Amino acid sequence: MNAKKIRVAVVYGGRSSEHSVSCVSAGAIMAHLDPQAYEVIPIGITRDGAWTKGTTEGLEIIDGRMPEVEFDEELTLSVNPHTRGQFYNVTRGEVHAEVDVIFPVLHGPFGEDGTVQGLFELSGIPYVGTGVLSSAAGMDKEFTKKLMVAEGLPVTAEVILREGAELDDAQKDRLGLPVFVKPARGGSSIGISKVTDWADLPAAVELARESDSKVIVEAEIHGDEVEVGVLQYPDGRVVASVPAKLNGTEDSDEGFYGFETKYLDDVVSPTIPAPFDEETTQALQDMALKTFQALDCKGLSRVDFFVTDRGPVLNEINTMPGFTPISMFPQVFKASGVSYEELLDTLVRNALAHHAGVYSAQ
């Protein structure tokens, strides 16, 4: 007799500027979940926040066109733990699907920032990825860095511009030029500008504020851009992948590792494993694990660094990294001996093992 398949709701799209990236990630995940072990239920979230019946088709980038969630039938997730995992069809008032676990392939605000994780906690349903606090702290670059400084990890120099604030002359002198201007709670390099002349700063801040009222201005760091994956297994083991060194990030039209460079252009190529000595590689992996543990993460993360003449410097953490076919997280684990299918299987089974709820014994 065949074992019962695990029912996985793959939730994608969402109310963020990374909506389309989420769609591409979800498409790849649904195509690689083992059909012998898993029954996939696609759940889409439109750009304006409507939960709807999803699809497994048409979630690729085609001729530069990014996919979108199209509204079909409105769905809602039960927040009653006694009916946990049930998605209801709002119009018909009936159960659309009942699932065992949720894989929220959501990037950015309302998906990677603790908000939807709180919904899943209320409903009592296991879910892939980390919890409310670590999602929120990992999403907000200001608080990521504050926590990392408390752990003794080196971070890039920065100034936080809250709504209406501007850089003063002393802050400009401290940061120097060039600087990178970013939404403090953004991702996929959306809304980021490289500023080489202070006269261009106001326009860069305005662009960043289209995505977030809080803006972070960071000093440029000279060094190799490096990414390390972290994966938690159902038995509690947490491992770091081999590092990936990104080549050609400054050769794009954007002049840095921007959105088009990441997803549309064929400019940047990774070297995996990165060609560092054993000591540097170990330092990167240790820092990635320390970052994961300091934020109390679960499941997975991708930790980004600059490797400078004085050693690695932490850039940021992504608690739900991209899963597109060219994303670094699957690539670094493939180079570490973990296939895409095994990676997904590990994440789902870890969620079932470790997400009994934030107030339950883990």
C-alpha positions in Angstrom: 0.0 0.0 0.0 1.4 3.4 -1.0 2.1 5.9 1.8 -0.1 8.9 1.9 1.3 11.9 0.0 2.1 15.0 2.0 -0.1 17.9 0.9 1.9 21.1 0.3 0.3 24.5 -0.3 2.8 26.5 -2.3 1.9 30.2 -1.7 3.3 32.7 -4.1 2.9 36.2 -5.6 2.0 38.7 -2.9 1.8 42.4 -2.2 5.4 43.3 -2.8 7.6 44.6 -5.6 9.1 41.1 -5.6 5.7 39.6 -6.7 7.0 38.3 -10.1 10.2 36.9 -8.6 8.1 35.0 -6.2 6.1 33.5 -9.1 9.2 32.3 -10.8 10.6 30.8 -7.6 7.3 29.0 -6.9 7.1 27.6 -10.5 10.5 26.1 -10.1 9.6 24.6 -6.7 6.4 23.1 -7.8 8.1 21.5 -10.8 10.7 19.9 -8.6 8.7 18.6 -5.6 8.7 14.8 -5.9 5.2 13.9 -7.2 5.6 10.4 -5.6 5.8 12.0 -2.1 3.9 15.3 -2.4 0.6 16.6 -3.6 1.0 20.3 -4.6 -1.8 22.8 -4.1 -0.9 26.2 -5.7 -2.2 29.2 -3.9 -1.6 32.6 -5.5 -1.8 36.1 -3.9 -2.5 39.0 -6.3 -0.6 42.3 -6.1 -3.5 43.8 -4.2 -3.5 41.0 -1.7 -6.4 38.7 -2.8 -5.7 35.0 -2.1 -6.8 32.9 -5.1 -6.7 29.5 -6.7 -3.2 29.2 -8.2 -1.6 27.4 -11.1 1.5 25.4 -11.8 1.8 26.7 -15.3 3.1 29.9 -16.9 5.3 31.0 -14.1 8.5 31.4 -16.1 10.2 34.5 -17.5 9.4 34.5 -21.2 11.1 37.0 -23.5 11.7 39.3 -20.6 8.1 39.2 -19.5 7.7 38.6 -15.7 4.8 36.4 -14.6 1.8 37.7 -12.5 -0.8 36.0 -10.3 -4.2 36.3 -12.1 -7.3 36.3 -9.9 -9.5 33.2 -10.3 -11.6 32.2 -7.2 -11.1 33.9 -3.9 -9.7 31.7 -1.1 -9.1 32.2 2.6 -7.0 30.2 5.1 -8.7 29.1 8.3 -7.1 30.6 11.4 -8.9 28.1 13.7 -6.3 25.5 14.8 -9.1 22.9 14.9 -9.5 23.3 11.1 -5.9 24.0 10.4 -4.6 23.7 6.9 -8.0 24.3 5.4 -8.4 26.8 2.5 -12.0 27.9 1.9 -13.6 29.1 -1.3 -15.1 32.4 -0.2 -17.8 32.4 -2.9 -19.0 28.9 -2.6 -18.4 28.5 1.1 -16.7 25.1 0.8 -13.3 23.7 1.5 -11.0 24.2 -1.5 -8.2 22.1 -0.1 -6.8 20.8 3.2 -3.0 20.7 3.5 -0.4 19.4 5.8 2.2 22.1 5.4 2.6 25.5 3.7 5.6 26.5 1.6 5.4 30.3 1.5 7.5 31.3 -1.5 7.0 34.9 -0.8 9.7 37.6 -1.0 9.6 41.0 0.5 6.9 42.8 2.5 3.8 40.8 3.5 5.6 37.6 2.9 9.2 37.6 4.2 8.8 40.1 7.0 6.9 38.1 9.6 3.4 39.1 8.7 2.3 36.0 6.9 4.3 33.8 9.3 2.1 35.3 12.1 -1.0 34.2 10.1 0.4 30.6 9.9 1.1 30.6 13.6 -2.4 31.7 14.4 -3.8 28.9 12.2 -1.5 26.3 13.7 -0.2 25.1 10.3 3.5 24.0 9.8 5.3 26.1 7.3 8.7 26.2 5.5 11.1 28.8 6.7 11.7 30.9 9.8 9.3 32.4 12.3 7.8 35.8 13.0 10.7 37.5 14.9 13.5 36.2 12.8 11.6 37.0 9.6 10.9 40.6 10.7 14.5 41.2 11.9 16.0 39.6 8.8 13.8 41.7 6.5 14.7 45.0 8.1 18.4 45.7 7.4 18.6 48.2 10.3 17.7 45.6 12.9 19.6 42.8 11.1 22.8 44.9 11.5 22.0 45.9 15.1 21.7 42.3 16.1 24.8 41.2 14.2 26.8 44.0 15.9 25.6 42.7 19.2 27.0 39.3 18.1 30.3 40.8 17.3 30.0 40.4 13.5 31.5 43.0 11.2 28.9 44.9 9.1 28.9 47.7 6.5 28.8 51.3 7.6 25.4 52.9 7.3 23.0 55.7 8.0 19.3 55.1 8.5 17.0 57.8 7.0 13.5 57.7 8.5 10.7 59.5 6.8 11.6 63.1 6.0 15.3 62.7 7.2 18.3 63.7 5.1 22.1 63.0 5.4 24.0 65.8 7.1 27.6 66.8 6.2 29.1 64.8 9.0 27.3 61.6 7.9 28.4 62.2 4.3 32.0 62.6 5.4 31.8 59.4 7.4 30.3 57.3 4.6 32.3 58.8 1.7 31.4 58.2 -2.0 30.1 56.1 -3.6 27.2 55.0 -1.4 24.4 52.6 -2.0 20.8 53.8 -1.3 18.3 51.1 -0.5 14.8 50.5 0.9 15.5 49.3 4.4 13.0 46.5 4.0 13.3 45.5 0.4 14.8 42.8 -1.7 15.8 41.6 -5.2 17.7 44.9 -5.5 14.5 46.8 -6.3 14.7 50.5 -5.5 18.5 50.5 -5.1 20.8 53.1 -6.5 24.6 53.6 -6.6 25.4 57.3 -5.9 28.7 58.7 -7.0 27.8 62.4 -6.6 26.0 63.8 -3.6 23.9 65.9 -6.1 22.2 62.6 -7.1 21.3 61.5 -3.5 17.8 63.1 -3.3 16.7 61.2 -6.5 18.1 58.0 -5.1 16.3 58.4 -1.8 13.1 59.2 -3.5 13.4 56.0 -5.6 14.1 53.9 -2.5 11.1 55.5 -0.7 8.8 54.3 -3.5 9.3 50.9 -1.9 9.8 51.8 1.8 9.5 55.0 3.9 12.7 54.0 5.7 15.9 54.2 3.7 19.4 52.9 4.4 22.5 54.5 3.0 25.5 52.3 3.0 29.2 53.0 2.3 30.7 51.1 -0.6 32.7 48.1 0.5 35.6 47.0 -1.8 35.7 43.2 -2.0 34.3 40.1 -3.6 30.5 39.6 -3.3 29.9 36.2 -1.8 26.8 34.2 -0.8 26.5 31.3 1.6 23.4 29.1 2.1 22.3 27.7 5.4 20.0 24.7 5.7 18.4 23.0 8.8 17.6 19.3 8.7 14.7 17.6 10.5 17.1 16.2 13.1 18.2 19.7 14.1 21.5 19.8 12.3 22.3 23.2 10.7 24.8 23.2 7.9 26.4 25.9 5.7 27.0 25.4 2.0 30.1 26.1 0.1 30.4 29.8 -0.7 29.6 31.3 -4.2 31.6 34.2 -5.5 29.8 36.5 -7.9 31.7 37.7 -10.9 30.9 40.7 -13.1 28.5 42.5 -10.8 30.1 45.8 -11.7 30.0 45.1 -15.4 26.2 45.5 -15.8 24.4 48.6 -17.1 23.3 49.2 -13.5 26.9 49.1 -12.3 26.1 46.7 -9.4 24.1 43.5 -8.7 20.7 45.1 -9.5 17.3 43.6 -10.4 17.9 43.4 -14.1 21.4 41.9 -13.6 20.0 39.3 -11.3 17.0 38.1 -13.3 17.1 39.4 -16.9 20.7 40.0 -18.0 23.4 37.4 -18.6 26.3 39.3 -17.1 27.0 37.9 -13.7 28.4 34.4 -13.3 29.1 32.6 -10.1 32.2 30.6 -9.1 31.0 27.8 -7.0 32.8 26.9 -4.7 34.4 30.3 -4.4 38.2 30.2 -4.9 39.2 31.1 -1.4 41.7 29.4 0.9 40.4 27.0 3.6 40.6 29.6 6.3 38.4 32.2 4.5 35.9 29.6 3.4 35.6 28.3 7.0 35.2 31.9 8.3 32.4 32.6 5.8 30.6 29.4 6.8 31.0 30.0 10.5 29.7 33.6 10.1 26.7 32.4 8.1 25.8 29.9 10.8 26.3 32.5 13.6 24.0 34.9 11.7 21.4 32.2 11.3 21.5 31.3 15.0 21.7 34.9 16.2 18.4 35.6 14.5 16.9 32.4 15.8 16.2 31.2 12.2 14.6 27.9 11.1 14.7 26.0 7.9 16.9 28.1 5.6 18.6 31.3 4.8 21.1 32.8 2.4 23.7 35.1 4.0 25.6 37.6 1.8 29.1 39.0 2.5 31.8 41.1 1.1 35.2 39.5 1.4 37.7 42.3 1.9 41.4 42.6 2.5 40.6 42.5 6.3 38.3 39.5 6.0 34.5 38.9 5.5 32.0 41.6 6.2 28.3 40.8 6.6 26.0 42.5 4.1 22.5 41.0 4.7 20.5 37.8 5.3 17.6 36.5 3.2 15.3 34.3 5.1 13.4 33.1 2.0 16.0 33.4 -0.8 15.1 33.1 -4.4 14.4 29.6 -5.8 14.5 30.5 -9.5 16.5 28.2 -11.8 19.5 30.6 -11.6 19.2 31.5 -7.9 22.3 31.1 -5.7 20.6 29.1 -2.9 19.9 26.0 -4.9 23.2 26.4 -6.8 25.4 26.5 -3.7 23.7 23.4 -2.2 23.9 21.5 -5.4 27.7 22.2 -5.3 27.6 21.0 -1.7 26.1 17.7 -2.7 22.4 18.4 -2.1 20.2 18.2 -5.2 17.2 20.6 -5.8 14.8 17.8 -5.1 16.6 16.8 -1.9 16.8 20.4 -0.8 13.0 20.8 -1.1 12.3 17.5 0.6 14.5 18.5 3.5 12.8 21.9 3.9 9.3 20.5 3.9 10.1 17.7 6.3 12.0 20.1 8.6 8.9 22.3 8.7 6.8 19.3 9.7 9.4 18.5 12.4 10.0 21.9 13.9 6.9 24.1 13.4 4.7 22.9 16.2 4.1 26.5 17.1 6.2 29.2 18.7 4.9 28.5 22.2 5.1 24.7 21.9 8.1 22.5 22.8 10.2 22.3 19.6 
